[in-house]
């Protein structure tokens, strides 16, 4: 399970320009964790996101912004 997470994070991180500071690294990791846990579809939820199950519908633009926050 952790290898799957690491693979996904590594692929996502490769598009970034690196960390400029420790705070920058923490912020970027926090955004990724939020996306991974709440915004991406989960197979156990019939391909819905946890946010959708909770009644929060994010627009495609909002999801895109979360992916590219630096």
ROVEX-264585 format. One record per residue: residue number from 1; residue in three letters; x, y, z of N, C-alpha, C in turn. Coordinates in Angstrom, 2 decimals. Example, Ala and Ser with C-alpha at 12.3 -4.5 7.8 and 13.67 -1.06 7.14 Angstrom:
2
REC | 1 | ALA | 13.19 | -5.69 | 7.80 | 12.30 | -4.50 | 7.80 | 13.20 | -3.30 | 7.80
REC | 2 | SER | 12.85 | -2.25 | 7.08 | 13.67 | -1.06 | 7.14 | 12.90 | 0.03 | 7.87
***
This chain:
70
REC | 1 | UNK | 0.82 | -1.19 | 0.00 | 0.00 | 0.00 | 0.00 | 0.87 | 1.26 | 0.00
REC | 2 | UNK | 1.89 | 1.28 | 0.85 | 2.75 | 2.47 | 0.91 | 3.54 | 2.64 | -0.38
REC | 3 | UNK | 3.92 | 1.54 | -1.03 | 4.64 | 1.64 | -2.30 | 3.77 | 2.29 | -3.37
REC | 4 | UNK | 2.49 | 1.95 | -3.37 | 1.57 | 2.56 | -4.32 | 1.48 | 4.07 | -4.08
REC | 5 | UNK | 1.37 | 4.45 | -2.80 | 1.32 | 5.88 | -2.45 | 2.61 | 6.57 | -2.87
REC | 6 | UNK | 3.75 | 5.97 | -2.55 | 5.04 | 6.58 | -2.90 | 5.19 | 6.74 | -4.40
REC | 7 | UNK | 4.76 | 5.75 | -5.16 | 4.84 | 5.83 | -6.62 | 4.00 | 7.00 | -7.15
REC | 8 | UNK | 2.80 | 7.13 | -6.61 | 1.90 | 8.20 | -7.05 | 2.49 | 9.58 | -6.67
REC | 9 | UNK | 3.02 | 9.68 | -5.44 | 3.61 | 10.95 | -5.00 | 4.82 | 11.29 | -5.83
REC | 10 | UNK | 5.67 | 10.32 | -6.10 | 6.88 | 10.55 | -6.88 | 6.54 | 11.03 | -8.29
REC | 11 | UNK | 5.55 | 10.42 | -8.92 | 5.13 | 10.85 | -10.26 | 4.58 | 12.27 | -10.23
REC | 12 | UNK | 3.83 | 12.60 | -9.19 | 3.27 | 13.95 | -9.06 | 4.38 | 14.97 | -8.78
REC | 13 | UNK | 5.32 | 14.60 | -7.90 | 6.39 | 15.52 | -7.51 | 7.33 | 15.83 | -8.66
REC | 14 | UNK | 7.53 | 14.90 | -9.58 | 8.46 | 15.11 | -10.70 | 8.08 | 16.32 | -11.54
REC | 15 | UNK | 6.82 | 16.71 | -11.54 | 6.40 | 17.87 | -12.33 | 6.73 | 19.18 | -11.64
REC | 16 | UNK | 7.13 | 19.12 | -10.38 | 7.46 | 20.33 | -9.61 | 8.92 | 20.70 | -9.82
REC | 17 | UNK | 9.27 | 21.90 | -9.43 | 10.64 | 22.39 | -9.60 | 11.49 | 22.19 | -8.35
REC | 18 | UNK | 11.02 | 21.41 | -7.43 | 11.77 | 21.18 | -6.20 | 11.25 | 22.05 | -5.08
REC | 19 | UNK | 11.81 | 21.87 | -3.92 | 11.41 | 22.62 | -2.75 | 12.37 | 23.77 | -2.53
REC | 20 | UNK | 11.84 | 24.95 | -2.27 | 12.70 | 26.10 | -2.02 | 13.02 | 26.25 | -0.54
REC | 21 | UNK | 12.22 | 25.60 | 0.32 | 12.46 | 25.68 | 1.75 | 11.74 | 24.52 | 2.44
REC | 22 | UNK | 12.02 | 24.35 | 3.72 | 11.35 | 23.31 | 4.49 | 9.84 | 23.57 | 4.54
REC | 23 | UNK | 9.44 | 24.82 | 4.73 | 8.02 | 25.17 | 4.75 | 7.35 | 24.88 | 3.41
REC | 24 | UNK | 8.07 | 25.18 | 2.34 | 7.56 | 24.89 | 1.00 | 7.32 | 23.40 | 0.83
REC | 25 | UNK | 8.24 | 22.58 | 1.31 | 8.10 | 21.13 | 1.23 | 6.88 | 20.67 | 2.03
REC | 26 | UNK | 6.75 | 21.17 | 3.24 | 5.60 | 20.79 | 4.07 | 4.28 | 21.18 | 3.43
REC | 27 | UNK | 4.21 | 22.37 | 2.87 | 2.99 | 22.84 | 2.22 | 2.64 | 21.98 | 1.01
REC | 28 | UNK | 3.63 | 21.68 | 0.20 | 3.40 | 20.88 | -1.00 | 2.94 | 19.48 | -0.65
REC | 29 | UNK | 3.55 | 18.89 | 0.36 | 3.15 | 17.55 | 0.80 | 1.74 | 17.58 | 1.38
REC | 30 | UNK | 1.40 | 18.62 | 2.13 | 0.05 | 18.74 | 2.69 | -1.00 | 18.84 | 1.59
REC | 31 | UNK | -0.71 | 19.58 | 0.53 | -1.65 | 19.71 | -0.59 | -1.83 | 18.36 | -1.27
REC | 32 | UNK | -0.72 | 17.63 | -1.47 | -0.82 | 16.32 | -2.10 | -1.65 | 15.37 | -1.24
REC | 33 | UNK | -1.39 | 15.34 | 0.06 | -2.15 | 14.46 | 0.95 | -3.64 | 14.79 | 0.94
REC | 34 | UNK | -3.96 | 16.08 | 0.93 | -5.36 | 16.48 | 0.85 | -6.00 | 15.97 | -0.44
REC | 35 | UNK | -5.30 | 16.18 | -1.56 | -5.81 | 15.71 | -2.83 | -5.97 | 14.19 | -2.83
REC | 36 | UNK | -4.94 | 13.49 | -2.39 | -4.93 | 12.03 | -2.41 | -6.05 | 11.45 | -1.56
REC | 37 | UNK | -6.30 | 12.05 | -0.41 | -7.29 | 11.50 | 0.52 | -8.72 | 11.97 | 0.28
REC | 38 | UNK | -8.91 | 13.18 | -0.26 | -10.26 | 13.74 | -0.32 | -10.76 | 14.11 | -1.72
REC | 39 | UNK | -9.88 | 14.33 | -2.67 | -10.31 | 14.86 | -3.97 | -10.27 | 13.81 | -5.07
REC | 40 | UNK | -9.35 | 12.88 | -5.00 | -9.27 | 11.87 | -6.08 | -10.34 | 10.81 | -5.86
REC | 41 | UNK | -10.84 | 10.22 | -6.94 | -11.84 | 9.17 | -6.82 | -11.27 | 7.93 | -6.13
REC | 42 | UNK | -12.10 | 7.26 | -5.34 | -11.72 | 6.04 | -4.63 | -12.58 | 4.89 | -5.13
REC | 43 | UNK | -11.95 | 3.77 | -5.41 | -12.70 | 2.62 | -5.92 | -13.69 | 2.10 | -4.87
REC | 44 | UNK | -13.35 | 2.20 | -3.61 | -14.26 | 1.73 | -2.55 | -15.52 | 2.59 | -2.45
REC | 45 | UNK | -15.51 | 3.76 | -3.06 | -16.66 | 4.67 | -3.04 | -17.33 | 4.74 | -4.41
REC | 46 | UNK | -17.21 | 3.66 | -5.18 | -17.79 | 3.62 | -6.54 | -17.28 | 4.75 | -7.41
REC | 47 | UNK | -15.98 | 5.00 | -7.35 | -15.29 | 6.03 | -8.14 | -15.74 | 7.45 | -7.81
REC | 48 | UNK | -16.33 | 7.62 | -6.65 | -16.64 | 8.97 | -6.17 | -15.50 | 9.42 | -5.28
REC | 49 | UNK | -15.39 | 10.71 | -5.11 | -14.39 | 11.24 | -4.18 | -15.02 | 11.30 | -2.78
REC | 50 | UNK | -14.19 | 11.23 | -1.74 | -14.75 | 11.39 | -0.40 | -15.48 | 12.73 | -0.24
REC | 51 | UNK | -15.00 | 13.75 | -0.92 | -15.67 | 15.05 | -0.87 | -17.09 | 14.95 | -1.44
REC | 52 | UNK | -17.26 | 14.24 | -2.54 | -18.58 | 14.06 | -3.13 | -19.50 | 13.26 | -2.21
REC | 53 | UNK | -18.96 | 12.23 | -1.59 | -19.76 | 11.43 | -0.66 | -20.22 | 12.29 | 0.51
REC | 54 | UNK | -19.38 | 13.23 | 0.93 | -19.73 | 14.13 | 2.03 | -20.65 | 15.26 | 1.59
REC | 55 | UNK | -20.91 | 15.37 | 0.27 | -21.81 | 16.41 | -0.23 | -21.13 | 17.64 | -0.78
REC | 56 | UNK | -19.81 | 17.62 | -0.89 | -19.06 | 18.76 | -1.43 | -18.65 | 18.43 | -2.86
REC | 57 | UNK | -19.14 | 19.19 | -3.81 | -18.79 | 18.96 | -5.20 | -17.80 | 20.02 | -5.66
REC | 58 | UNK | -16.58 | 19.58 | -5.92 | -15.54 | 20.48 | -6.42 | -15.60 | 20.53 | -7.93
REC | 59 | UNK | -15.42 | 21.72 | -8.48 | -15.39 | 21.86 | -9.92 | -14.07 | 21.30 | -10.45
REC | 60 | UNK | -14.03 | 21.00 | -11.73 | -12.79 | 20.52 | -12.35 | -11.69 | 21.55 | -12.19
REC | 61 | UNK | -12.04 | 22.82 | -12.25 | -11.05 | 23.89 | -12.09 | -10.46 | 23.89 | -10.68
REC | 62 | UNK | -11.29 | 23.67 | -9.68 | -10.81 | 23.61 | -8.30 | -9.87 | 22.44 | -8.11
REC | 63 | UNK | -10.21 | 21.29 | -8.69 | -9.34 | 20.12 | -8.59 | -8.01 | 20.38 | -9.27
REC | 64 | UNK | -8.07 | 21.03 | -10.43 | -6.85 | 21.34 | -11.18 | -5.95 | 22.28 | -10.36
REC | 65 | UNK | -6.53 | 23.26 | -9.72 | -5.77 | 24.19 | -8.89 | -5.05 | 23.46 | -7.76
REC | 66 | UNK | -5.71 | 22.49 | -7.15 | -5.09 | 21.73 | -6.06 | -3.88 | 20.97 | -6.56
REC | 67 | UNK | -3.96 | 20.45 | -7.76 | -2.86 | 19.67 | -8.30 | -1.62 | 20.52 | -8.58
REC | 68 | UNK | -1.81 | 21.77 | -8.91 | -0.69 | 22.59 | -9.34 | -0.30 | 23.69 | -8.38
REC | 69 | UNK | -0.76 | 23.62 | -7.14 | -0.31 | 24.56 | -6.11 | 1.13 | 24.25 | -5.81
REC | 70 | UNK | 1.93 | 25.29 | -5.72 | 3.36 | 25.06 | -5.45 | 3.80 | 25.65 | -4.15
***
